[in-house]
């Protein structure tokens, strides 16, 4: 959603570090399957936005909702939000 849009180097670094961390959480840590799916959505969005930022210097946002005043976003942002939503639902559904 164009947060920190002027900080290319910082955001590239964050994207790489978070991709490594998410890969670790998906493949190595002992998470529930639903959490692994959620983290996979977040990883896909992180990689998508990271590739845009590394090669273009910015993320290309192209989906605009005209019915409400909402920021312009892209498919990677949707993927990240779906993953976070799944994690939140999983937390409340399976908490002990």
PAPAVO-141502 format. One record per residue: residue in three letters; z, y, x of N, C-alpha, C in turn. Coordinates in steps of 0.001 Angstrom, whole numbers, padded with zeros to 6 digits, always signed. Example, Ala and Ser with C-alpha at 12.3 -4.5 7.8 and 13.67 -1.06 7.14 Angstrom:
% residues 2
ALA+007800-005690+013190+007800-004500+012300+007800-003300+013200;SER+007080-002250+012850+007140-001060+013670+007870+000030+012900;
END
This chain:
% residues 96
UNK+000000-001199+000810+000000+000000+000000+000000+001265+000854;UNK-000646+001211+002005-000794+002341+002931+000523+002847+003503;UNK+001509+001971+003617+002772+002364+004226+002580+002390+005738;UNK+003080+003416+006416+002947+003609+007863+001483+003599+008295;UNK+000607+004190+007531-000829+004096+007790-001254+004702+009123;UNK-000460+005585+009714-000848+006202+010975-000329+005495+012206;UNK+000390+004401+012052+001037+003715+013177+000318+002413+013502;UNK-000894+002503+014022-001728+001318+014248-001081+000323+015211;UNK-000646+000772+016366-000093-000130+017369+001179-000807+016869;UNK+002061-000026+016242+003299-000571+015704+003008-001634+014650;UNK+002086-001342+013743+001780-002291+012674+001058-003532+013182;UNK+000223-003394+014213-000404-004575+014826+000660-005474+015429;UNK+001628-004863+016111+002727-005619+016715+003549-006328+015644;UNK+003902-005631+014591+004670-006223+013490+003897-007368+012847;UNK+002599-007202+012674+001765-008238+012066+001743-009501+012925;UNK+001601-009343+014221+001571-010496+015130+002920-011199+015157;UNK+003997-010437+015293+005345-011024+015330+005670-011727+014009;UNK+005361-011093+012889+005672-011726+011602+004810-012963+011370;UNK+003581-012970+011854+002732-014164+011726+003312-015332+012518;UNK+003810-015042+013712+004439-016091+014526+005700-016611+013838;UNK+006528-015710+013344+007757-016102+012657+007464-016902+011390;UNK+006497-016461+010606+006151-017185+009380+005585-018564+009682;UNK+004778-018675+010739+004249-019978+011139+005386-020914+011519;UNK+006365-020393+012252+007539-021192+012612+008268-021659+011350;UNK+008493-020744+010417+009225-021093+009198+008475-022112+008347;UNK+007156-022075+008375+006364-023005+007577+006330-024391+008210;UNK+006040-024455+009516+005786-025745+010147+006996-026381+010814;UNK+007930-025597+011294+009012-026178+012088+010340-026224+011338;UNK+010667-025175+010603+011968-025163+009939+011965-026102+008739;UNK+013162-026424+008301+013333-027368+007195+013505-026595+005884;UNK+012389-026165+005300+012392-025423+004035+011928-026323+002899;UNK+012288-025944+001686+011749-026635+000518+010243-026401+000448;UNK+009529-027309-000196+008075-027213-000288+007637-025921-000986;UNK+008353-025532-002038+007980-024308-002754+008116-023096-001842;UNK+009131-023080-000980+009292-021976-000031+008184-021975+001005;UNK+007742-023151+001419+006635-023225+002371+005350-022676+001756;UNK+005142-022951+000478+003976-022390-000216+004089-020868-000295;UNK+005266-020378-000625+005478-018928-000707+005252-018277+000650;UNK+005788-018869+001701+005603-018325+003044+004143-018396+003477;UNK+003422-019385+002996+001994-019484+003296+001209-018334+002660;UNK+001588-017957+001436+000964-016794+000797+001236-015532+001620;UNK+002478-015371+002050+002840-014192+002830+002114-014201+004170;UNK+002022-015367+004815+001308-015481+006088-000169-015130+005918;UNK-000790-015611+004856-002207-015307+004619-002426-013805+004462;UNK-001571-013153+003716-001683-011710+003551-001434-010958+004844;UNK-000461-011423+005617-000156-010795+006899-001329-010923+007860;UNK-001917-012093+007913-003072-012303+008799-004253-011452+008326;UNK-004493-011409+007030-005598-010612+006499-005456-009132+006820;UNK-004277-008579+006560-004046-007176+006874-004046-006949+008381;UNK-003519-007917+009142-003494-007795+010600-004888-007769+011201;UNK-005767-008624+010710-007150-008651+011203-007834-007315+010906;UNK-007649-006819+009695-008214-005505+009357-007689-004425+010302;UNK-006389-004421+010515-005782-003375+011328-006215-003468+012788;UNK-006323-004679+013326-006711-004849+014730-008167-004447+014933;UNK-009063-004895+014065-010486-004643+014281-010966-003301+013732;UNK-010364-002812+012641-010812-001552+012046-009893-000381+012365;UNK-008659-000686+012729-007683+000371+012953-006932+000746+011695;UNK-007312+000188+010581-006665+000454+009306-006980-000712+008369;UNK-006244-000783+007283-006460-001831+006286-007355-001272+005192;UNK-008363-002037+004834-009300-001600+003799-008732-001977+002435;UNK-008335-000975+001674-007837-001169+000317-008959-000818-000650;UNK-009192-001673-001631-010352-001474-002496-010099-001751-003966;UNK-008899-002144-004342-008608-002419-005751-007771-001264-006289;UNK-008287-000577-007285-007591+000556-007876-007461+000329-009373;UNK-006244+000422-009857-005969+000276-011283-005954+001672-011896;UNK-006911+001941-012771-007040+003282-013340-006147+003495-014558;UNK-005679+002418-015163-004863+002560-016370-003496+003167-016078;UNK-002952+002867-014900-001662+003414-014500-001809+004035-013119;UNK-000887+004910-012764-000922+005544-011451-000269+004592-010448;UNK-001094+003773-009804-000605+002740-008890-001391+002847-007592;UNK-000746+002581-006444-001473+002686-005167-002675+001735-005092;UNK-003654+002107-004301-004813+001253-004052-004348+000113-003154;UNK-004834-001100-003416-004389-002259-002650-005542-003215-002429;UNK-005274-004355-001762-006317-005340-001476-005802-006746-001773;UNK-006627-007738-001525-006274-009128-001825-005106-009597-000953;UNK-005041-009149+000288-003933-009528+001168-002609-009015+000607;UNK-002598-007809+000073-001385-007277-000547-000976-008116-001752;UNK-001943-008558-002526-001662-009422-003676-001035-010728-003206;UNK-001583-011300-002144-001073-012558-001598+000377-012402-001127;UNK+000667-011311-000439+002033-011065+000025+002978-010939-001163;UNK+002576-010203-002171+003436-010016-003340+003647-011302-004121;UNK+002630-012140-004219+002788-013441-004880+003792-014295-004107;UNK+003679-014310-002781+004610-015071-001959+006043-014598-002113;UNK+006244-013297-002119+007595-012746-002295+008127-013086-003682;UNK+007284-012990-004696+007702-013333-006055+008106-014810-006148;UNK+007347-015693-005520+007694-017124-005517+009029-017347-004814;UNK+009258-016641-003685+010538-016770-002973+011705-016302-003835;UNK+011525-015212-004548+012590-014694-005410+012880-015675-006544;UNK+011833-016175-007182+012026-017148-008273+012686-018416-007731;UNK+012240-018871-006560+012814-020077-005951+014292-019873-005632;UNK+014627-018695-005140+016027-018417-004805+016913-018524-006034;UNK+016500-017883-007106+017324-017895-008319+017300-019238-009030;UNK+016223-019978-008882+016125-021265-009565+016898-022367-008845;UNK+016876-022351-007505+017470-023451-006734+018756-023086-006000;UNK+019309-021914-006240+020521-021551-005516+021671-022441-005951;UNK+022530-022717-005003+023632-023649-005288+024893-022932-005687;
END
